[in-house]
Amino acid sequence: MKELKITETARKNIRRLFSQRYSVNTLKHDPELTEIFDNFAYDESLKPTEGPVLEKTRVMCILASTIGCGSHLAFRNYVDACLNVGVKPREIREVVYQAMPYVGFNYVIDLLPIMNEVFENNDIKLPLDPQSTTTPDDRMEKGRNYIDEVFGKGTVDNMYETCPKGQEHIIDYLQGYCYGDYYTRNGIDAQHRELMTFCFLASLGGCPNQMESHAVANKNTGTSKTEMVAAVTAMLPYIGFPRSLQALNAINKAYEHHF
């Protein structure tokens, strides 16, 4: 087998991120692809992200991208990577829980045993402490308050006014389930929840309206355009160019009046 020409920076980042040597393939069977990917993902594409976002945030964004793409192997690797760069177990779990209203139960149910196995292998006691802040009586109100605060006062009223007849229950679900049950949780703050949500949408693809809406929400919760571009750059090796370019287009539209 030929000697792999992997840069020292890439090797250093791989050693830092992963407890074992993980990659998109095995060195034994696909050395050419390994060389190309490792140099891009762990060296070249990281350089523009090193200033704008913290390493922990960058790795969390990539974790979110593995959820949006439905990759179990990459998800396992990046739960490991998150722990290795100092992301707390509860923060990792909140990224996974935050994905529920966006990628759905069928994606998330397969990830929970993977996450918990990595936790147990790192002597993390389960179950983790609860982070919910709502009750059945106040989840609708808290969800509505969040939507109006982040997207603008009157947003929920406008959603009801413009909703097609017979579909009003979906707005109810957005208030109570999506925003009430998830966005009000502790563990990570609203700014990180919005960033993770954007990463889910970017990784899923085909969600231009939702991406633009949540790009605005990221702006409104304090994330700069530079930070948003850095997040997409970090995900690019994992989600590809078409989805990354769609995400950048949503960011440019959301921030166009400020840049």
ZIZIVEN-V307510 format. One record per residue. N is the residue number from 1. RES is the residue in one letter. SS is DSSP state (alpha for helix, beta for strand, coil for the rest). PSI is psi in degrees with one decimal (NA if undefined). OMEGA is omega as a letter, one per 20 degrees, with the letter a starting at -180 (* if undefined). Layout:
BEGIN
n-><N & N>
res-><RES & RES>
ss-><SS & SS>
psi-><PSI & PSI>
omega-><OMEGA & OMEGA>
END
This chain:
BEGIN
n-><1 & 2 & 3 & 4 & 5 & 6 & 7 & 8 & 9 & 10 & 11 & 12 & 13 & 14 & 15 & 16 & 17 & 18 & 19 & 20 & 21 & 22 & 23 & 24 & 25 & 26 & 27 & 28 & 29 & 30 & 31 & 32 & 33 & 34 & 35 & 36 & 37 & 38 & 39 & 40 & 41 & 42 & 43 & 44 & 45 & 46 & 47 & 48 & 49 & 50 & 51 & 52 & 53 & 54 & 55 & 56 & 57 & 58 & 59 & 60 & 61 & 62 & 63 & 64 & 65 & 66 & 67 & 68 & 69 & 70 & 71 & 72 & 73 & 74 & 75 & 76 & 77 & 78 & 79 & 80 & 81 & 82 & 83 & 84 & 85 & 86 & 87 & 88 & 89 & 90 & 91 & 92 & 93 & 94 & 95 & 96 & 97 & 98 & 99 & 100 & 101 & 102 & 103 & 104 & 105 & 106 & 107 & 108 & 109 & 110 & 111 & 112 & 113 & 114 & 115 & 116 & 117 & 118 & 119 & 120 & 121 & 122 & 123 & 124 & 125 & 126 & 127 & 128 & 129 & 130 & 131 & 132 & 133 & 134 & 135 & 136 & 137 & 138 & 139 & 140 & 141 & 142 & 143 & 144 & 145 & 146 & 147 & 148 & 149 & 150 & 151 & 152 & 153 & 154 & 155 & 156 & 157 & 158 & 159 & 160 & 161 & 162 & 163 & 164 & 165 & 166 & 167 & 168 & 169 & 170 & 171 & 172 & 173 & 174 & 175 & 176 & 177 & 178 & 179 & 180 & 181 & 182 & 183 & 184 & 185 & 186 & 187 & 188 & 189 & 190 & 191 & 192 & 193 & 194 & 195 & 196 & 197 & 198 & 199 & 200 & 201 & 202 & 203 & 204 & 205 & 206 & 207 & 208 & 209 & 210 & 211 & 212 & 213 & 214 & 215 & 216 & 217 & 218 & 219 & 220 & 221 & 222 & 223 & 224 & 225 & 226 & 227 & 228 & 229 & 230 & 231 & 232 & 233 & 234 & 235 & 236 & 237 & 238 & 239 & 240 & 241 & 242 & 243 & 244 & 245 & 246 & 247 & 248 & 249 & 250 & 251 & 252 & 253 & 254 & 255 & 256 & 257 & 258 & 259>
res-><M & K & E & L & K & I & T & E & T & A & R & K & N & I & R & R & L & F & S & Q & R & Y & S & V & N & T & L & K & H & D & P & E & L & T & E & I & F & D & N & F & A & Y & D & E & S & L & K & P & T & E & G & P & V & L & E & K & T & R & V & M & C & I & L & A & S & T & I & G & C & G & S & H & L & A & F & R & N & Y & V & D & A & C & L & N & V & G & V & K & P & R & E & I & R & E & V & V & Y & Q & A & M & P & Y & V & G & F & N & Y & V & I & D & L & L & P & I & M & N & E & V & F & E & N & N & D & I & K & L & P & L & D & P & Q & S & T & T & T & P & D & D & R & M & E & K & G & R & N & Y & I & D & E & V & F & G & K & G & T & V & D & N & M & Y & E & T & C & P & K & G & Q & E & H & I & I & D & Y & L & Q & G & Y & C & Y & G & D & Y & Y & T & R & N & G & I & D & A & Q & H & R & E & L & M & T & F & C & F & L & A & S & L & G & G & C & P & N & Q & M & E & S & H & A & V & A & N & K & N & T & G & T & S & K & T & E & M & V & A & A & V & T & A & M & L & P & Y & I & G & F & P & R & S & L & Q & A & L & N & A & I & N & K & A & Y & E & H & H & F>
ss-><coil & coil & coil & coil & coil & coil & coil & alpha & alpha & alpha & alpha & alpha & alpha & alpha & alpha & alpha & alpha & coil & coil & coil & coil & coil & coil & coil & coil & coil & coil & coil & coil & coil & alpha & alpha & alpha & alpha & alpha & alpha & alpha & alpha & alpha & alpha & alpha & coil & coil & alpha & alpha & alpha & alpha & alpha & alpha & coil & coil & coil & coil & coil & alpha & alpha & alpha & alpha & alpha & alpha & alpha & alpha & alpha & alpha & alpha & alpha & alpha & alpha & alpha & coil & coil & alpha & alpha & alpha & alpha & alpha & alpha & alpha & alpha & alpha & alpha & alpha & alpha & alpha & coil & coil & coil & coil & alpha & alpha & alpha & alpha & alpha & alpha & alpha & alpha & alpha & alpha & coil & alpha & alpha & alpha & alpha & coil & alpha & alpha & alpha & alpha & alpha & alpha & alpha & alpha & alpha & alpha & alpha & alpha & alpha & alpha & alpha & alpha & alpha & coil & coil & coil & coil & coil & coil & coil & coil & coil & coil & coil & coil & coil & coil & coil & coil & coil & alpha & alpha & alpha & alpha & alpha & alpha & alpha & alpha & alpha & alpha & alpha & alpha & alpha & coil & coil & coil & alpha & alpha & alpha & alpha & alpha & alpha & alpha & alpha & coil & coil & coil & coil & coil & alpha & alpha & alpha & alpha & alpha & alpha & alpha & alpha & alpha & alpha & alpha & alpha & alpha & alpha & alpha & alpha & coil & coil & coil & coil & coil & coil & alpha & alpha & alpha & alpha & alpha & alpha & alpha & alpha & alpha & alpha & alpha & alpha & alpha & alpha & alpha & coil & coil & coil & alpha & alpha & alpha & alpha & alpha & alpha & alpha & alpha & alpha & alpha & alpha & alpha & alpha & coil & coil & coil & coil & alpha & alpha & alpha & alpha & alpha & alpha & alpha & alpha & alpha & alpha & alpha & alpha & alpha & alpha & alpha & coil & alpha & alpha & alpha & alpha & alpha & alpha & alpha & alpha & alpha & alpha & alpha & alpha & alpha & alpha & alpha & coil & coil & coil & coil>
psi-><136.4 & 156.7 & 131.9 & 132.3 & 71.0 & 130.3 & 157.1 & -35.4 & -44.8 & -45.0 & -42.5 & -43.3 & -37.6 & -45.1 & -36.5 & -39.6 & -40.6 & 139.3 & -30.5 & 173.3 & 93.8 & 148.6 & -173.1 & -15.2 & -170.3 & 143.6 & -32.5 & -40.8 & -26.1 & 60.7 & -35.1 & -46.5 & -38.6 & -44.9 & -46.7 & -48.9 & -46.3 & -42.6 & -32.8 & -50.6 & -34.2 & 6.5 & -77.4 & -49.4 & -14.3 & -25.4 & -43.6 & -10.8 & -11.5 & -32.4 & -48.6 & -33.9 & 149.7 & 152.7 & -42.0 & -42.8 & -43.0 & -45.9 & -34.5 & -38.0 & -41.8 & -39.0 & -46.1 & -36.0 & -34.1 & -31.9 & -46.6 & -30.9 & -9.8 & 33.1 & 107.3 & -41.6 & -48.8 & -34.8 & -47.8 & -44.9 & -38.4 & -17.1 & -44.7 & -46.8 & -41.4 & -46.6 & -38.7 & -21.1 & 9.3 & 10.5 & 130.9 & 149.0 & -41.3 & -30.7 & -40.6 & -47.0 & -37.6 & -32.7 & -43.4 & -46.2 & -38.8 & -25.7 & -19.5 & -51.3 & -4.9 & -43.5 & -18.1 & 163.0 & -38.9 & -30.0 & -49.5 & -35.1 & -32.7 & -16.6 & -28.6 & -47.3 & -30.4 & -50.2 & -47.6 & -32.6 & -42.5 & -41.3 & -48.4 & -36.2 & -19.1 & 19.5 & 35.5 & 123.3 & 132.7 & 151.7 & 156.8 & 162.6 & 143.5 & 150.7 & 3.7 & 144.4 & 3.5 & 165.0 & 166.6 & -24.5 & -25.9 & 1.1 & -38.1 & -45.2 & -44.3 & -37.0 & -44.2 & -43.6 & -40.8 & -47.7 & -47.7 & -33.2 & -42.3 & -39.0 & -8.7 & 137.6 & 135.3 & 0.7 & -44.6 & -43.2 & -41.8 & -36.4 & -42.3 & -40.4 & -33.5 & -2.1 & 133.8 & 143.7 & 135.9 & -3.1 & 13.7 & -26.2 & -26.3 & -37.4 & -39.0 & -44.3 & -38.1 & -44.3 & -52.8 & -49.2 & -59.0 & -57.1 & -37.5 & -48.8 & -29.2 & -50.9 & -21.0 & -1.1 & 152.8 & -177.1 & -48.5 & 155.4 & 173.3 & -35.9 & -44.9 & -33.7 & -42.3 & -38.2 & -43.0 & -40.0 & -43.7 & -39.2 & -39.2 & -49.8 & -42.7 & -38.1 & -33.2 & -40.3 & 160.6 & 21.8 & 51.8 & -42.0 & -43.5 & -38.1 & -44.1 & -41.0 & -43.1 & -18.2 & -41.4 & -42.1 & -37.7 & -43.2 & -43.7 & -21.9 & 7.2 & 6.4 & 129.7 & 163.5 & -39.0 & -41.6 & -38.3 & -44.2 & -39.0 & -38.6 & -43.4 & -39.9 & -41.2 & -34.3 & -19.8 & -45.7 & -21.3 & -26.7 & -10.9 & 170.9 & -44.7 & -47.0 & -36.0 & -41.4 & -37.1 & -42.0 & -42.4 & -36.7 & -42.4 & -40.2 & -45.9 & -40.2 & -42.4 & -32.8 & 6.1 & -27.1 & -3.2 & -2.4 & NA>
omega-><a & r & a & r & r & a & r & r & r & r & r & a & r & r & a & a & a & r & r & a & r & r & a & a & r & r & a & a & a & a & a & r & r & a & a & a & a & a & r & a & a & r & a & a & r & a & r & a & a & r & a & a & r & r & r & r & r & a & r & r & r & r & r & r & r & r & a & r & r & a & a & a & r & r & r & a & a & r & r & a & r & r & a & r & r & r & a & r & a & r & r & a & a & r & a & r & a & a & a & a & a & r & r & a & a & r & a & a & a & a & a & r & r & r & a & r & r & r & a & r & r & r & r & a & r & i & r & a & r & a & a & r & a & r & r & a & a & a & r & a & a & r & r & r & r & a & a & r & a & a & r & a & a & a & a & r & r & r & r & a & a & a & r & a & a & a & a & a & r & r & r & a & r & a & a & a & a & a & a & a & a & a & a & a & r & r & r & a & a & a & r & r & r & r & r & r & r & r & r & a & r & a & r & a & r & a & a & a & r & r & r & r & a & r & r & r & r & r & a & r & r & r & a & r & r & r & r & r & r & r & r & r & r & a & a & r & a & a & r & a & a & a & r & r & r & r & r & r & r & r & a & r & a & a & a & a & a & a & *>
END
